[in-house]
């Protein structure tokens, strides 16, 4: 399984093939990944690599959400001591 950084690089390169606003593809933040997951198919529904891009977006968004949840749990544990 490729690392998160490798997946981000692959997605960044892949997104250059799509008709998307550059501000949403320059930085793959959780916010931008969420936007991409909702909107990438708009105007790109016939792109031959759409499913591949959607899969990478989902995996990165899942990783970002898990990292965020992990931080919240650690903070809660630290504050309860």
C-alpha positions as CSV (number, residue, x, y, z in Angstrom):
1,X,0.0,0.0,0.0
2,X,1.5,3.4,-1.0
3,X,2.2,5.9,1.8
4,X,-0.1,8.9,2.3
5,X,2.6,11.1,0.8
6,X,2.8,8.9,-2.3
7,X,-1.0,8.9,-2.6
8,X,-1.1,12.7,-2.4
9,X,1.6,13.0,-5.1
10,X,-0.3,10.5,-7.3
11,X,-3.6,12.4,-6.8
12,X,-1.9,15.8,-7.4
13,X,-0.5,14.6,-10.7
14,X,-3.8,13.0,-11.7
15,X,-5.9,16.1,-10.9
16,X,-3.9,18.1,-13.5
17,X,-5.9,16.1,-16.1
18,X,-9.3,17.3,-14.8
19,X,-11.3,20.5,-15.2
20,X,-11.1,21.8,-11.6
21,X,-10.4,25.1,-9.9
22,X,-6.7,25.3,-9.1
23,X,-7.3,26.5,-5.6
24,X,-8.9,23.1,-4.8
25,X,-6.1,21.1,-6.3
26,X,-3.0,23.0,-5.1
27,X,-3.3,21.9,-1.5
28,X,-4.9,18.6,-0.6
29,X,-6.4,19.7,2.8
30,X,-9.3,17.9,4.4
31,X,-11.5,20.7,3.2
32,X,-10.3,20.5,-0.4
33,X,-10.5,16.7,-0.4
34,X,-14.1,16.9,0.8
35,X,-14.9,19.4,-1.9
36,X,-13.2,17.2,-4.5
37,X,-15.1,14.1,-3.3
38,X,-18.4,16.0,-3.9
39,X,-17.6,17.9,-7.1
40,X,-14.9,16.1,-9.1
41,X,-17.5,14.4,-11.4
42,X,-19.2,17.7,-12.3
43,X,-17.9,18.4,-15.8
44,X,-15.5,15.4,-15.6
45,X,-18.1,12.6,-15.7
46,X,-16.6,11.1,-18.9
47,X,-12.9,11.3,-17.8
48,X,-11.4,7.8,-18.2
49,X,-9.5,8.1,-14.8
50,X,-12.4,9.5,-12.8
51,X,-12.9,6.3,-10.7
52,X,-9.1,6.2,-10.0
53,X,-9.2,9.8,-8.8
54,X,-12.3,9.3,-6.7
55,X,-10.7,6.2,-5.0
56,X,-7.5,8.2,-4.1
57,X,-9.6,11.1,-2.8
58,X,-11.7,8.7,-0.6
59,X,-8.5,7.0,0.8
60,X,-6.9,10.3,1.6
61,X,-10.0,11.7,3.1
62,X,-10.4,8.5,5.2
63,X,-6.8,8.9,6.4
64,X,-7.2,12.6,7.2
65,X,-10.4,11.9,9.2
66,X,-8.7,9.1,11.1
67,X,-5.8,11.3,11.9
68,X,-8.2,14.0,13.1
69,X,-10.1,11.5,15.3
70,X,-6.8,10.2,16.7
71,X,-5.8,13.8,17.7
72,X,-9.2,14.4,19.4
73,X,-8.9,11.2,21.4
74,X,-5.4,12.0,22.5
75,X,-6.4,15.5,23.5
76,X,-9.3,14.2,25.5
77,X,-7.1,11.7,27.2
78,X,-4.5,14.3,28.1
79,X,-7.1,16.7,29.4
80,X,-8.8,14.0,31.6
81,X,-5.6,13.4,33.5
